């Protein structure tokens, strides 16, 4: 009986270690994504503030919801592609 208890606690410790390792890896990945999205931010709190301001500027709703025609979608796609092309251009 005592052997099963020890084995179960070893298993819990291993799973906890894996959980902590994955959490730290995901945290680093999210910080890298924020640095890429907001390169002018000096630290993570500035990047998060910039993101919140950007989302707040949308007013919490999607723009042009009443206008979901094909022409509008094509124009938005073209604008997004131009933005990405300009964003990836080296400075």
PyMOL commands that place a pseudoatom at each C-alpha (Angstrom):
pseudoatom trace, name=CA, resn=UNK, resi=1, chain=A, elem=C, hetatm=0, pos=[0.000, 0.000, 0.000]
pseudoatom trace, name=CA, resn=UNK, resi=2, chain=A, elem=C, hetatm=0, pos=[2.791, 2.426, 0.892]
pseudoatom trace, name=CA, resn=UNK, resi=3, chain=A, elem=C, hetatm=0, pos=[4.499, 1.783, -2.455]
pseudoatom trace, name=CA, resn=UNK, resi=4, chain=A, elem=C, hetatm=0, pos=[1.413, 2.938, -4.383]
pseudoatom trace, name=CA, resn=UNK, resi=5, chain=A, elem=C, hetatm=0, pos=[1.273, 6.168, -2.394]
pseudoatom trace, name=CA, resn=UNK, resi=6, chain=A, elem=C, hetatm=0, pos=[4.930, 6.927, -3.106]
pseudoatom trace, name=CA, resn=UNK, resi=7, chain=A, elem=C, hetatm=0, pos=[4.449, 6.068, -6.791]
pseudoatom trace, name=CA, resn=UNK, resi=8, chain=A, elem=C, hetatm=0, pos=[1.413, 8.344, -7.065]
pseudoatom trace, name=CA, resn=UNK, resi=9, chain=A, elem=C, hetatm=0, pos=[3.287, 11.282, -5.490]
pseudoatom trace, name=CA, resn=UNK, resi=10, chain=A, elem=C, hetatm=0, pos=[6.230, 10.753, -7.853]
pseudoatom trace, name=CA, resn=UNK, resi=11, chain=A, elem=C, hetatm=0, pos=[3.753, 10.789, -10.747]
pseudoatom trace, name=CA, resn=UNK, resi=12, chain=A, elem=C, hetatm=0, pos=[2.168, 14.020, -9.436]
pseudoatom trace, name=CA, resn=UNK, resi=13, chain=A, elem=C, hetatm=0, pos=[5.612, 15.619, -9.104]
pseudoatom trace, name=CA, resn=UNK, resi=14, chain=A, elem=C, hetatm=0, pos=[6.531, 14.658, -12.680]
pseudoatom trace, name=CA, resn=UNK, resi=15, chain=A, elem=C, hetatm=0, pos=[3.272, 16.008, -14.094]
pseudoatom trace, name=CA, resn=UNK, resi=16, chain=A, elem=C, hetatm=0, pos=[3.699, 19.233, -12.095]
pseudoatom trace, name=CA, resn=UNK, resi=17, chain=A, elem=C, hetatm=0, pos=[7.230, 19.648, -13.450]
pseudoatom trace, name=CA, resn=UNK, resi=18, chain=A, elem=C, hetatm=0, pos=[6.032, 19.186, -17.029]
pseudoatom trace, name=CA, resn=UNK, resi=19, chain=A, elem=C, hetatm=0, pos=[3.228, 21.684, -16.408]
pseudoatom trace, name=CA, resn=UNK, resi=20, chain=A, elem=C, hetatm=0, pos=[5.651, 24.323, -15.092]
pseudoatom trace, name=CA, resn=UNK, resi=21, chain=A, elem=C, hetatm=0, pos=[8.033, 23.735, -18.031]
pseudoatom trace, name=CA, resn=UNK, resi=22, chain=A, elem=C, hetatm=0, pos=[5.237, 24.154, -20.605]
pseudoatom trace, name=CA, resn=UNK, resi=23, chain=A, elem=C, hetatm=0, pos=[3.911, 27.254, -18.850]
pseudoatom trace, name=CA, resn=UNK, resi=24, chain=A, elem=C, hetatm=0, pos=[7.321, 28.933, -19.010]
pseudoatom trace, name=CA, resn=UNK, resi=25, chain=A, elem=C, hetatm=0, pos=[7.732, 28.032, -22.698]
pseudoatom trace, name=CA, resn=UNK, resi=26, chain=A, elem=C, hetatm=0, pos=[4.301, 29.447, -23.547]
pseudoatom trace, name=CA, resn=UNK, resi=27, chain=A, elem=C, hetatm=0, pos=[5.022, 32.592, -21.535]
pseudoatom trace, name=CA, resn=UNK, resi=28, chain=A, elem=C, hetatm=0, pos=[8.226, 33.172, -23.499]
pseudoatom trace, name=CA, resn=UNK, resi=29, chain=A, elem=C, hetatm=0, pos=[6.377, 32.625, -26.780]
pseudoatom trace, name=CA, resn=UNK, resi=30, chain=A, elem=C, hetatm=0, pos=[3.684, 35.154, -25.849]
pseudoatom trace, name=CA, resn=UNK, resi=31, chain=A, elem=C, hetatm=0, pos=[6.325, 37.725, -24.893]
pseudoatom trace, name=CA, resn=UNK, resi=32, chain=A, elem=C, hetatm=0, pos=[8.045, 37.234, -28.253]
pseudoatom trace, name=CA, resn=UNK, resi=33, chain=A, elem=C, hetatm=0, pos=[4.749, 37.718, -30.081]
pseudoatom trace, name=CA, resn=UNK, resi=34, chain=A, elem=C, hetatm=0, pos=[4.099, 40.958, -28.172]
pseudoatom trace, name=CA, resn=UNK, resi=35, chain=A, elem=C, hetatm=0, pos=[7.603, 42.191, -29.003]
pseudoatom trace, name=CA, resn=UNK, resi=36, chain=A, elem=C, hetatm=0, pos=[6.981, 41.479, -32.691]
pseudoatom trace, name=CA, resn=UNK, resi=37, chain=A, elem=C, hetatm=0, pos=[3.547, 43.110, -32.667]
pseudoatom trace, name=CA, resn=UNK, resi=38, chain=A, elem=C, hetatm=0, pos=[4.700, 46.234, -30.802]
pseudoatom trace, name=CA, resn=UNK, resi=39, chain=A, elem=C, hetatm=0, pos=[8.419, 46.742, -31.541]
pseudoatom trace, name=CA, resn=UNK, resi=40, chain=A, elem=C, hetatm=0, pos=[8.495, 50.288, -30.128]
pseudoatom trace, name=CA, resn=UNK, resi=41, chain=A, elem=C, hetatm=0, pos=[7.407, 49.174, -26.659]
pseudoatom trace, name=CA, resn=UNK, resi=42, chain=A, elem=C, hetatm=0, pos=[10.153, 49.314, -24.043]
pseudoatom trace, name=CA, resn=UNK, resi=43, chain=A, elem=C, hetatm=0, pos=[8.668, 46.548, -21.882]
pseudoatom trace, name=CA, resn=UNK, resi=44, chain=A, elem=C, hetatm=0, pos=[5.741, 44.164, -21.740]
pseudoatom trace, name=CA, resn=UNK, resi=45, chain=A, elem=C, hetatm=0, pos=[3.469, 46.541, -19.842]
pseudoatom trace, name=CA, resn=UNK, resi=46, chain=A, elem=C, hetatm=0, pos=[3.853, 49.173, -22.580]
pseudoatom trace, name=CA, resn=UNK, resi=47, chain=A, elem=C, hetatm=0, pos=[3.086, 46.556, -25.223]
pseudoatom trace, name=CA, resn=UNK, resi=48, chain=A, elem=C, hetatm=0, pos=[-0.035, 45.487, -23.345]
pseudoatom trace, name=CA, resn=UNK, resi=49, chain=A, elem=C, hetatm=0, pos=[-1.095, 49.115, -22.926]
pseudoatom trace, name=CA, resn=UNK, resi=50, chain=A, elem=C, hetatm=0, pos=[-0.680, 49.674, -26.669]
pseudoatom trace, name=CA, resn=UNK, resi=51, chain=A, elem=C, hetatm=0, pos=[-2.749, 46.588, -27.397]
pseudoatom trace, name=CA, resn=UNK, resi=52, chain=A, elem=C, hetatm=0, pos=[-5.496, 47.718, -25.015]
pseudoatom trace, name=CA, resn=UNK, resi=53, chain=A, elem=C, hetatm=0, pos=[-5.554, 51.187, -26.598]
pseudoatom trace, name=CA, resn=UNK, resi=54, chain=A, elem=C, hetatm=0, pos=[-5.821, 49.644, -30.040]
pseudoatom trace, name=CA, resn=UNK, resi=55, chain=A, elem=C, hetatm=0, pos=[-8.683, 47.387, -28.943]
pseudoatom trace, name=CA, resn=UNK, resi=56, chain=A, elem=C, hetatm=0, pos=[-10.348, 50.275, -27.106]
pseudoatom trace, name=CA, resn=UNK, resi=57, chain=A, elem=C, hetatm=0, pos=[-10.226, 52.342, -30.288]
pseudoatom trace, name=CA, resn=UNK, resi=58, chain=A, elem=C, hetatm=0, pos=[-12.440, 49.760, -31.939]
pseudoatom trace, name=CA, resn=UNK, resi=59, chain=A, elem=C, hetatm=0, pos=[-15.106, 50.459, -29.349]
pseudoatom trace, name=CA, resn=UNK, resi=60, chain=A, elem=C, hetatm=0, pos=[-15.530, 46.779, -28.544]
pseudoatom trace, name=CA, resn=UNK, resi=61, chain=A, elem=C, hetatm=0, pos=[-17.307, 46.030, -31.800]
pseudoatom trace, name=CA, resn=UNK, resi=62, chain=A, elem=C, hetatm=0, pos=[-16.321, 45.079, -35.289]
pseudoatom trace, name=CA, resn=UNK, resi=63, chain=A, elem=C, hetatm=0, pos=[-16.467, 47.903, -37.843]
pseudoatom trace, name=CA, resn=UNK, resi=64, chain=A, elem=C, hetatm=0, pos=[-18.655, 47.661, -40.953]
pseudoatom trace, name=CA, resn=UNK, resi=65, chain=A, elem=C, hetatm=0, pos=[-20.807, 44.793, -39.733]
pseudoatom trace, name=CA, resn=UNK, resi=66, chain=A, elem=C, hetatm=0, pos=[-23.737, 46.008, -41.781]
pseudoatom trace, name=CA, resn=UNK, resi=67, chain=A, elem=C, hetatm=0, pos=[-21.692, 45.976, -44.973]
pseudoatom trace, name=CA, resn=UNK, resi=68, chain=A, elem=C, hetatm=0, pos=[-20.538, 42.421, -45.505]
pseudoatom trace, name=CA, resn=UNK, resi=69, chain=A, elem=C, hetatm=0, pos=[-20.704, 42.416, -49.295]
pseudoatom trace, name=CA, resn=UNK, resi=70, chain=A, elem=C, hetatm=0, pos=[-18.077, 40.802, -51.516]
pseudoatom trace, name=CA, resn=UNK, resi=71, chain=A, elem=C, hetatm=0, pos=[-16.639, 44.150, -52.663]
pseudoatom trace, name=CA, resn=UNK, resi=72, chain=A, elem=C, hetatm=0, pos=[-16.146, 45.285, -49.057]
pseudoatom trace, name=CA, resn=UNK, resi=73, chain=A, elem=C, hetatm=0, pos=[-14.478, 41.993, -48.139]
pseudoatom trace, name=CA, resn=UNK, resi=74, chain=A, elem=C, hetatm=0, pos=[-12.151, 42.244, -51.161]
pseudoatom trace, name=CA, resn=UNK, resi=75, chain=A, elem=C, hetatm=0, pos=[-11.214, 45.808, -50.242]
pseudoatom trace, name=CA, resn=UNK, resi=76, chain=A, elem=C, hetatm=0, pos=[-10.476, 44.789, -46.664]
pseudoatom trace, name=CA, resn=UNK, resi=77, chain=A, elem=C, hetatm=0, pos=[-8.381, 41.848, -47.862]
pseudoatom trace, name=CA, resn=UNK, resi=78, chain=A, elem=C, hetatm=0, pos=[-6.411, 44.102, -50.199]
pseudoatom trace, name=CA, resn=UNK, resi=79, chain=A, elem=C, hetatm=0, pos=[-5.834, 46.615, -47.407]
pseudoatom trace, name=CA, resn=UNK, resi=80, chain=A, elem=C, hetatm=0, pos=[-4.691, 43.851, -45.042]
pseudoatom trace, name=CA, resn=UNK, resi=81, chain=A, elem=C, hetatm=0, pos=[-2.276, 42.452, -47.643]
pseudoatom trace, name=CA, resn=UNK, resi=82, chain=A, elem=C, hetatm=0, pos=[-0.785, 45.922, -48.226]
pseudoatom trace, name=CA, resn=UNK, resi=83, chain=A, elem=C, hetatm=0, pos=[-0.404, 46.386, -44.470]
pseudoatom trace, name=CA, resn=UNK, resi=84, chain=A, elem=C, hetatm=0, pos=[1.387, 43.044, -44.103]
pseudoatom trace, name=CA, resn=UNK, resi=85, chain=A, elem=C, hetatm=0, pos=[3.659, 43.780, -47.063]
pseudoatom trace, name=CA, resn=UNK, resi=86, chain=A, elem=C, hetatm=0, pos=[4.641, 47.138, -45.565]
pseudoatom trace, name=CA, resn=UNK, resi=87, chain=A, elem=C, hetatm=0, pos=[4.989, 45.622, -42.081]
pseudoatom trace, name=CA, resn=UNK, resi=88, chain=A, elem=C, hetatm=0, pos=[7.468, 42.950, -43.206]
pseudoatom trace, name=CA, resn=UNK, resi=89, chain=A, elem=C, hetatm=0, pos=[9.619, 45.403, -45.166]
pseudoatom trace, name=CA, resn=UNK, resi=90, chain=A, elem=C, hetatm=0, pos=[13.053, 45.886, -43.501]
pseudoatom trace, name=CA, resn=UNK, resi=91, chain=A, elem=C, hetatm=0, pos=[13.744, 49.375, -42.203]
for i in range(1, 91): cmd.bond("trace and resi %d" % i, "trace and resi %d" % (i + 1))
show_as sticks, trace
zoom trace
